[in-house]
Amino acid sequence: MDITKIDQPTLDLMTKAFAIVLEQNKVSYKKIGIVEEGDQLLFLYEGKDEKVHVFKWSKASSVGVSIGVLAQSVLMPIIPHLRLLS
């Protein structure tokens, strides 16, 4: 499913896709979420340190991309860092 607009149901689907990618890469977490902030989307990650870590990317770059591809493209570069936090 390609993202056509950023609304709450889309953010919920994106969060599920991010959880799947994390699980596939054996990255544990306490909580995760995705929220809008202006022209950016924020991936919120809480690991074993119980601090919320924030990773940002452009909201505009997400429109027209499939949710699975987006989850992969956002998470794969930060997986090594997330493993340290998990």
ZIBEL-V585004 format. One record per residue. N is the residue number from 1. RES is the residue in three letters. SS is DSSP state (H for helix, E for strand, L for the rest). PSI is psi in whole degrees, -180 to 180 (999 if undefined). Layout:
((N	RES	SS	PSI) (N	RES	SS	PSI))
This chain:
((1	MET	L	123) (2	ASP	E	144) (3	ILE	L	124) (4	THR	L	-26) (5	LYS	L	159) (6	ILE	L	107) (7	ASP	L	179) (8	GLN	H	-44) (9	PRO	H	-37) (10	THR	H	-42) (11	LEU	H	-38) (12	ASP	H	-43) (13	LEU	H	-39) (14	MET	H	-41) (15	THR	H	-41) (16	LYS	H	-42) (17	ALA	H	-40) (18	PHE	H	-40) (19	ALA	H	-40) (20	ILE	H	-45) (21	VAL	H	-41) (22	LEU	H	-45) (23	GLU	H	-42) (24	GLN	H	-30) (25	ASN	L	13) (26	LYS	L	44) (27	VAL	L	116) (28	SER	L	161) (29	TYR	L	158) (30	LYS	L	-49) (31	LYS	E	150) (32	ILE	E	162) (33	GLY	E	163) (34	ILE	E	131) (35	VAL	E	161) (36	GLU	E	144) (37	GLU	E	99) (38	GLY	L	-124) (39	ASP	L	17) (40	GLN	E	158) (41	LEU	E	145) (42	LEU	E	130) (43	PHE	E	117) (44	LEU	E	127) (45	TYR	E	124) (46	GLU	E	118) (47	GLY	L	-157) (48	LYS	L	-22) (49	ASP	L	-5) (50	GLU	L	19) (51	LYS	L	149) (52	VAL	E	123) (53	HIS	E	138) (54	VAL	E	130) (55	PHE	E	128) (56	LYS	E	151) (57	TRP	E	166) (58	SER	E	129) (59	LYS	L	-39) (60	ALA	H	-34) (61	SER	H	-10) (62	SER	H	-24) (63	VAL	L	132) (64	GLY	L	-1) (65	VAL	L	147) (66	SER	E	151) (67	ILE	H	-41) (68	GLY	H	-43) (69	VAL	H	-41) (70	LEU	H	-47) (71	ALA	H	-45) (72	GLN	H	-46) (73	SER	H	-31) (74	VAL	H	-43) (75	LEU	H	-37) (76	MET	H	-41) (77	PRO	H	-22) (78	ILE	H	1) (79	ILE	H	-46) (80	PRO	H	-39) (81	HIS	H	-42) (82	LEU	H	-35) (83	ARG	H	-36) (84	LEU	H	-30) (85	LEU	H	-17) (86	SER	L	999))
